[in-house]
Amino acid sequence: MIYLQLFLSFLKIGAFSFGGGYAAMPMIQQQVVDAYHWLSVSEFGDLVTISQMTPGPIAINAATFVGIRVAGWQGALCATMGCVFPACVIVTAIAYFYVKYRHMEGLQMVLNTLRPAVIALILTSGITILTQAFFQGSHIELQQINWIQGGIFIICMYLLLRKKKDPIIVMLFAGVLNVIGSFLMGI
């Protein structure tokens, strides 16, 4: 039964998460954390990190991670197949119709209408991740802010946006800063 739940849960995610991995994160969180309680909110933050660090699409990495965590390699296979199947079907159908009708004004209007919704989904994911990183609890309170994480975030944004540093170097630098900050907070 768990294999079917994993497959159907990630089938929904694969079928209805338009805009890529970041846009799928709220839906993955709803299924994995809220609906089935396969992961806690903190573990979901770890899931996002692991999905970022491993090669491949975020939703597929998340499906594989959750599947292994819940039901071993068979669960990973079921969740991953559920995530991938809708995309294969939908992309094949869209490619056929897009090639045939790409010059239609109605199609262009539909694509332009979807863009703001995808941006909203990505923004929601970003806010959820930032809230999880900066605050220890589920409520946003000034007393609970993690100043080390906030400082690392500001430094990394500066290095990426202003100094145009390599993202891999910035990630490694952030890791070193976090280890140093954790060590200093432990003293």
N, C-alpha and C positions, 0 to 999 in steps of 0.2 A: 504494500500500500504506500509506503514511503517513497518508493521509486516513482509511482504514478503522481504523487503529490509534487515531488521535485520536478518531474517532467511538465506537468500542467502549470505549475507556478512559473517556471521559466519560459514556458510556451507563451503565457500572458505577457511576460516581460519582453520577450522577443517580438511578439506581435504588435505591441502597443507602445514601445519605446522608440519614438522617432527622434532623430538628431544625434544618435551616437551614445557612447557610454555615459557621459556626464548627464545627459538628459534622462537616462535610464535610472540613475541613482535613486531618485525619490521612489520610483516604482519598486526597485529592488529592495529598498529599505522597508517599504510597506509590506511586501511579501515575506521577506526574510526575518525582519525584526518584529513587526506589528502583527501580522496575520498568523504566522506559524511559530514564532519565537525560536527559530533555529539559531539566531545570534542575538546577543545583547547589543545595545547602542554602541558601547565601547568596542565590542568585537566587530561591529559594522565599520567603525572607523579604521580598524586594522585591515578589514577586507578591502576598503578603498585604497589604503596604502599598498597592500600586497598586489592588488589589481593594477596599480600604477607602475609598480616596479617590475612586473613580469611582462614579457613581450606579448602582444596581441590585444584584441579589443577588450575593454574593461568589463562589459557585460558577460562575455564568455569566460573571462578569468574569474569573475565573481561566481558564475554558475559552477564552474569547476571547483572552486574553493569551498563553496557551500555544500555541493554534492559530496565531496570527500569528507568534509566535517560531519555531515549528517549520516551518510550511508556508505562510506568507503568509495572505492573506485567505480562500483556499479552506480552509486548515486551521482558521482561526478559525470559519468557517461550519460545518465538519464537527464540531469539538469542541463548539461552542455548541449545535448541533442534537442531538448526542448527550446533552448535559447536560439539555436541556429536554424531550426526547421522553418519557422515563419519567415525569416529573412530570405532563405533560399527561394521559397515560393513567391513571396512578395516581390523580391528584386527581379526574378525571372518575368513575372507578369508586368511589372512596371517598365522594365527594359523593352519589352515587346510593344507596349502601348506608347511609351515615350518616343521610340523610333518612328512609330506610325503617325503619331499626332503631336510631335514636338513643336510645331508652329502654331498650334491653336492658342488663342488668347485666353480661353477659359483655363487651360492647363497652367499657363503662366500665372494666372491669378491665384489658383489653388496653391502653387508653390510659394508665391509671395505671402500668402495668408499664413502658411505654416511656420514661416521664419520667426515671427514674434513669440509664438507658443514654445518653440524649441529654445529660444533665448531665455524665456521665463523658467523653463525646466532646468536649464544649466545654472541659472542664477540661484534657484532654490537649492540645488545640490551644493553649490559653493557656500551658501550661507549656512547650511547644515554642517558642512565640514568645518568651517571656521568657528562656528559656535561650539562644536565638539572639541576642537583644539584649544580654544581660549578659555573655556569655562569648565570647571570640574563637574558641576551638577547639570541638571536638565534645564534649570532656570537661569536666565541671564541676570546676574547680580554682580555689582562692582567688586564685592568682597571675594567672589569666587574666581576672578580673572586670573589666568595663568600668565603672569607678566613675562616669563621666559619665552613661552611660545609666541606671545604677541611681539616681543622684541625680535625674535628670530624671523617672524613673518615680515616685519617692516624692513629688516636688513635684507632679506632675500628679495623682496619686491624692489627695493632700491637697486640691488645688484643686477636683477633681471631687466628692469625697465629703463633705468638711467645709465647703467654701466654696460649693458648688453653682454653680460657674462654668460658663459655656457651653462645651460640648465643642469647638466650633470655635475659640474663643479659646484654649483650653488647648492644642489641637494647634498653633496658630500660635506660641504661647509656647514650646512644647516644641521646635519647629523652630528658633526664634531661640536658645534655650539650647544646642541641639546645635551650631549654627554657631559660637556663641561658644566653647563647650567645645572644639570641633575646632580652632578658631583658636588658643586658648591652649595646647592640647597640641602644636601644630605649632611653637610658639616655643621 
